[in-house]
Amino acid sequence: MLPARRTASVRFIFFTVVLDVLGFGLLIPVAPALVQGLLNGGAGGTEAQAAPYFGLLTATFAGMAFVFAPVMGALSDRFGRRPVLLCALFGSAVDYFAMAVSPTLWFLFLTRAINGISGSTISVCNASIADVTTPDKRAAAFGMLGAAFGLGFVLGPLMGGVLAAPSIEVPLIGWTYHGDIRYPFFAAGALTMVNWAYGMFVLPESLPREKRARFSLGRANPIRVFAGVGKYPLVAGLAAALFLMNLAQFGLHATWVLYTGHRYGWSPLGVGLSLAFVGVSAAIVQGGLARKIIPALGAGVVGEKRAVLLGGGIGVLAYIGYGLATEGWMIFAIITLASVGGVAQPAFQALITRAVRGDEQGSIQGAITGANSIAQIGGPLIAASVLAVFIAEHPPFDLPGASFLVAAVLAAMGLAVAAWAMKRFSVVPGEGAEPLVVGEPM
């Protein structure tokens, strides 16, 4: 591919990831409120009533994305990256607009299921980057995608909170902005449609016809990604640990808005500010401090193992803090602590890549991503169910942060599994390159 076309492809993928995450982030502060407003035939309901529905809504999106991500990847191998990406972007834009005007709860579930299909394009974006970069430039290109993710997550929740704010006084000009919880959905649709139009004009096809593969159901099977993990005992143990920790993390994501609104009275703007703070804190740790902290803990494998234990332990303490914090300002202090725990994520990845042969890195990473997707289904269901019970009018006992304490237990179990696996199994040096450091918020 000519350099100009390669640059156009990489630039488009960067903006696609930014806008995809930004569009998703726009909805975080307001989606629970929309669910709450659609309860009881549109008459509205309480946070406790909305919690299980929102958990199921989050799991629906994640489940469809898990099933259809390999399908989208296989279709792009057969028909090319460009048509699959453009169709998916157009579908996502239309779906955001449909969400904005959702008249009923079942209609909202339908739109999220469709969005889970059209939004499962990260595998196609990764494949496009691999198509147009040489192996020695690939790590930098994937690092750019990590930066795009961070940028989108910082801007999205903040913009969503501002757009949904009931009123904001604009200084100097004396104008008051009046928002609505549906405005972020329209904004997400508009941004995605702009990106689709941009791609129609500038995105070249990155996969030559001679390199395309036949579409087969076997290659589109999401369960297939788990094949081969068992022959690496350390990787299997670390994958199980990551699964438990991700159950905790995705449960936190699904209950954050309802919990902070119920306990601290936070508005969508307050939630957006807190999530933007999460994104900035995570970017500081993942983008710079992790590269200094992990080597400082010890050379090579020793430092990575210690980083897993340190980061995992901090994560457990952070979940306990979220569950017990009595004032909203305390949450920001805990977020700062939790961000330091992010050193565990790149350490996990480093240990896994060390233990895997170079020609199997892709398949093993696919399995890790698949387990992560399943956690994204189960975590919200568990946490939302617990939250609904403990913020109801008559809870078993007064513990509104019970869902975060359950997350602490899950994270502690994951930490124990990781410690056992690292002690029981040795790291067999593989041929893999340096891992990409892309951390999940919180």
C-alpha positions, 0 to 999 in steps of 0.5 A: 500500500502506498504511504499516503493510503496507509496514512489515510487508513491509520488516521481513519482507524484512530478517529474511529476508535476515538469516536466509538469510545466517545460515543459509548462514553457519552451514554454512560452518565445518562443511560441508567436515567433513560432506563429509569424513565422508561419503567412502568410504561414511561411513568418512571421508577426508582434506582432500585427498580432500574438497576437489574434492567440496566445490568441486563441492558449492559450484558445484552450489548456485551453478549452480542459484541462477544458473539459477533466480533469474530463474525465481523472479523471473518466477514472483513477477511472475506469482503475487505475491511472498508465495507464492513467498517462503513456498514457497521458505522452507519448501523451504529449511527442509526442505532444511537438515533433510535435509542434517543427516541426509544418509546419503551424499554423493550425497544431500548433493549432491541437497539442495544442488541443491534448496537452490540452487533454493529459496534463490535468492530475492534477486531476489524480495526486491529486487522486494518492496522496489521494490514497497513503496517510493517511488524516493526511499526505495528507496536507503535500503531497499536499504541496509538489505538490505546491513546485513542481509547483513553482520549475517547473515554475522557471526553465522552462521559464529560460531554455526556454529563454536560449535554444532559445537565438540566441547566448550565450558566454560561459566564460572560454572555449570560446564557443558560444551557438547558440539557436533556438526557436524550441529547447525548444519544443524538450527539453520539449518532451525529458524531458516528455519522460524521465519521462514516461520511469521512470514511466514505471519502478517505478510507481506502481498502487495506486488504488486497483481493489476493489475500482474502479468505473464504468465510466459514462458520468455524472461523466465526465461532466465538468459542473457538478463541479459547482453544490452545490456552490449556497447554500454557498452565501459567497463562490459564491461571492468569486468564482465570485471575483476570476473568474474576478481576474483570467480573468485579470491574465490569460490575462497577461500570454497570452500577456506578451511575445508579450508585453515586446518584442514589448515595451522593445525589450526583447528577449526570454532570457529576458522574461525567466529571468523575469518569473523566477523572478516572480516564485522566488518572488511568492515562497517567499511570498506564501511559507513563508511571507503569513503565517506571513502577514495574521495573522499580519493583524488580527486574524482568519477571520478578517486577512483573509478578510483584506488580500483579500482586501490588496492583491487585491488592490496591484494586481490592482496597479500592472496591472496599473504599467505594462501597464504604465511602460516606461522602462523594468527595471521598470517591475522587481520593479512592479513584486516585488510589485505584489508578495506581492499581492499574500497574497490574494490567500491563504486568499481566500482559507482560507475563502472558506474552513471555509464556507464549510462543511467538506464533501463538500470540494472536490466538492466546490474546484472542482467548483473553479478549473472549474471557474479558467479553464474558466477564462483561456479560456476567459482571453487570448482572451480578453487581446490578442484582446486588445493588437493586436489593441493597438500595431498595426501600426495605434492604436486608440491612443498611449497606448501599455499597454492597455491590462494591464489596462483592466486587472486592471479594471477586477481585480478591479471589482473582488475586489469590488465583494469580498468586497461586499460578505465579508460584506454581508455574514457571514462565517459559520465555516466548518469542513475543514482542513487548505487550501493548499497555492499554489499561481499563478505566478504574 
